[in-house]
Amino acid sequence: MVSQAVSQKNETLASYSQRMALALPISLIPALESLPRRRLFALAAALAVEVPSTGRKKQLAIALDPQLDDQAARLLGHLSNEELRRFCRILNLDAAGLKGRLIDRLMGHEQPPAEDPARLVSQPSQGEANRELPLRFEPDPEGQLTLNKLEAHLWEAANILRGKIDSSDFKHYIFGLLFYKRLSDVWEEELVTNPSEHRFSLPSEVLWSRISKGEEQGIGARLNAAFRAVELANPRLNGLFQGVDFDHRERFPDSTLRLLMRHFETYRLGNSDVEPDILGNAYEFLISQFADDAGKKGGEFYTPKRVVRLLVECLRPEEGMSIYDPACGSGGMLLEAVHYLRRYGHDAGTLRLYGQEMNLNTWSICRMNLFLHDIDDAEVLRGDTLRDPQHLSSQGRLEVFDRVLANPPFSLKSWGHEEWKSGDRFDRDVYGCPPRQYGDLAFVQHMLASLCPQGMLGVVLPHGILFRRGAEGLIRRGLVQDDLIEAVIGLAPNLFYGTGIPACVLIINRNKTPPRRGKVLFVNGEREYQEGKNQNRLSEGNVERLAQAFHSFKDEPRFSRVVELESLAKHDFNLNLSLYLPSLGSDLPASIDVTSALRNHAKARQEYQESEQKMKQLLAQLGYDY
């Protein structure tokens, strides 16, 4: 009996010791309280943790605070890199490192780092002796690359291909090589500084150094094979290089590829050489330059940066929100939402980014763009948004988001009318089916259906949607009558690639504040631009004035006007800005003295008649019959 009791006691002590070993050494409550309430509810839903629906932050944080390792691992795994770094700073821990290292640190599992890792020279194991990996890593004596130097370097790479392939195709190949070089340099750096943790996997046989130092012949085939190997080793990068084919001897002779690779080897692109934001901004610079080169086609994948900023400044995304772009192109709008939070000192890592893009090459560019900005968790899917939306719930319904913004193709003709005309299967055609030749309001209705009850959307559209009759007039009527449209902001002409026609920004709000209900703001931005050689552009001041007009929501002569819904109904729900801002496009004074104007007209007509009579007399004297 005694031995049995001792045995049970030992088992109890062992079980207790095991539970204590699994317990988290620190409380995460202070860090959890730093997250927005909206984000805490999202985490609770993802982890199936019951929390009070009206609970305060403290109550939510206590409910979410993990007690054991496995609970902590699940919670921390749902956080972004920036959220993890914030947790570390709040808990007085080192905030450097990648996601796995940060999680280990917060859970108390981190191993001490090797001494002075930046200057470590790694020795290969016996099995690695013949791998010929570049194992030495030391900081670049010139320091990190600046944005200007990197932009010039990347643009010169494009110039190497100029004349060999069409300028509109530059982007696929330059972006592909840039992304591959970044992956390879980061991987080689991490083999030395942080061998236990990587954001991705790279087989040693396809490292840039192996491909570059191989035989002089067949470089294109080796590059293609390396791209495929990268995709196979990293399922989340699958399809990223599909539009890149260097194994085309006529377009890419080995001499050109050798020159291009040597140019890329001028600078290392590891984490210690170039910060993610610098590399990402240089990538965005390239996108804009390629859009210039591509002319009309540039508008298919790029929206001018300050037009994007205008939309985001109007929508004002907040921490913890979900952001969705159904026609995301190269990802500029999603990134601007991130930049917006950072500009105002907020935690951009709490944003959840979603997008969809139909074009294969543009979809790849977008994913590379986000990855190079150190954004790993964006969900950008490929497909035709109007025919086959990809962001669906487990019940097959459209997901909804806090902020939706887009610059969809203007007046798309082949948009899916056949699928919508007999009733859209996702119930997006609440206000009707748009006409066969114009898909603009199909995008608007998709965006509206993807908007949560408290959400806002901003969309760039051609002016035609403001006044065209027929099916579009009925859709417009429904949007106005349901008090969804908050503002119509007219933009200057020639701001966009491929079209000189003026466009507008439509702001829709499902939850207008009481002072704005039953009203629509019209803003005349036709003179808010800086003239360019081939294309006009918005300045920072232009963006600020237009955004401020939206947030002020008040009348300003010849610039903005708040209009009641009753007035819109009298104009048959026509939203043409010229109906509500009569001075649009003219230099006429705000008020006209009609009597005086008629008197001046009569006087001018009399003077014309007298001059014509004198001319007839002179011609008669010269023998001409007039």
FENTA-V418955 format. One record per pair of residues at least 6 apart in sequence whose ideal C-beta (glycine too) atoms are under 6 Angstrom apart, sorted by the first residue. I is the first residue (numbers start at 1). J is the second residue. Records with the same first field share a line. If there is no record, write none. Layout:
# FENTA-V418955
I: J / J
This chain:
# FENTA-V418955
22: 68 / 69
24: 66 / 72
25: 108
27: 65
28: 65
29: 61 / 65
30: 90
31: 87 / 90 / 91
32: 61 / 64
33: 57 / 61
34: 90
36: 319 / 320
37: 57
38: 320
39: 320 / 350
40: 60
43: 78
44: 51
46: 78
49: 63 / 64
51: 60 / 63
52: 59
66: 72 / 75
72: 107
76: 103 / 106
80: 349
81: 99
82: 347 / 349
83: 349
84: 102
85: 95
87: 106
88: 95
89: 95
93: 105
98: 197 / 199
100: 197
101: 197
104: 110
114: 120
117: 193
118: 139
119: 138
120: 192
121: 136
122: 135 / 192
131: 204
134: 188 / 209
137: 189 / 192
139: 272
140: 273
144: 274
145: 267 / 274
147: 278 / 281
150: 282
151: 282 / 285
154: 282 / 286
157: 174 / 263
158: 170 / 174
160: 259 / 260
161: 170
165: 251
167: 293
168: 294 / 297
170: 290
171: 290
172: 243 / 244 / 361
175: 365 / 368
176: 241 / 244
177: 264
179: 368
181: 208 / 264 / 269
182: 269
184: 207 / 208
185: 268 / 269 / 270
186: 270 / 271
187: 202
189: 270
190: 198
200: 234
201: 233 / 234
203: 229 / 233
206: 226 / 229
211: 222 / 226
212: 261
214: 222
217: 254
219: 254 / 257
220: 246 / 247 / 252 / 257
221: 247
223: 246
224: 246 / 247
227: 241
231: 237 / 238
240: 364 / 367
242: 360
243: 360 / 361 / 364
246: 252
276: 373 / 374
279: 372
280: 372 / 373
283: 369 / 372
287: 302 / 330
291: 298 / 302 / 497
296: 498
298: 497
299: 496 / 497 / 498
301: 329 / 330 / 362
302: 330
303: 332 / 407
304: 495
306: 538 / 543
308: 332 / 333 / 336
309: 336 / 543
310: 543 / 546
311: 405 / 458
312: 336 / 337 / 340
313: 547
314: 458 / 507 / 547 / 550
315: 403 / 456 / 458
317: 323 / 337 / 403
319: 346 / 347 / 350
320: 350
321: 402 / 403
322: 352 / 401 / 402
323: 337 / 351 / 353 / 403
324: 354 / 401 / 404 / 450
325: 333 / 334 / 355 / 405 / 406
326: 356 / 385 / 406 / 446
327: 406 / 408
328: 355 / 357 / 366
329: 362
330: 365 / 366 / 369
331: 366 / 369 / 370
333: 405
334: 353 / 355
338: 348
341: 348
342: 348
353: 378
354: 379 / 391
355: 380
356: 381 / 385 / 390
357: 363 / 366
358: 384
363: 382
366: 380
367: 380
370: 378
381: 390
383: 390
386: 415 / 416 / 442
387: 416 / 419
391: 399
393: 399
398: 426 / 449 / 450
400: 450 / 452
401: 450
402: 452 / 455
404: 447 / 450 / 451 / 457
405: 458
406: 459
407: 460
408: 443
410: 462
411: 438 / 462
412: 439
413: 437
415: 439 / 442
417: 436
420: 429 / 433
421: 433
428: 445 / 446 / 449
431: 475 / 478
432: 471 / 474 / 475
434: 441 / 442 / 471
435: 471
440: 461 / 465
441: 465 / 472 / 475
447: 457
451: 457 / 510
453: 510
454: 511
455: 510
456: 509
457: 508
458: 507
459: 506
460: 503 / 505
461: 504 / 506
462: 503
463: 502 / 504
466: 575 / 576
467: 574 / 576
476: 573
477: 573
479: 485
480: 568 / 573
484: 508
485: 508 / 520
486: 507 / 509
487: 507 / 521 / 550
488: 504 / 522 / 575
489: 505 / 523 / 525 / 546
490: 504 / 524 / 525 / 526 / 577
491: 502 / 503 / 525
492: 526 / 529 / 536
493: 500 / 502
494: 500 / 535 / 536
495: 536
518: 565
519: 562 / 564
520: 563
521: 553 / 562
522: 561 / 577 / 580 / 581
523: 549 / 560
524: 559 / 581 / 584
525: 546
528: 542 / 546
529: 536 / 538
530: 537 / 539
549: 560
555: 561 / 562
557: 590
558: 583
561: 580 / 581
563: 580
571: 579
577: 584
578: 584
616: 626
619: 626
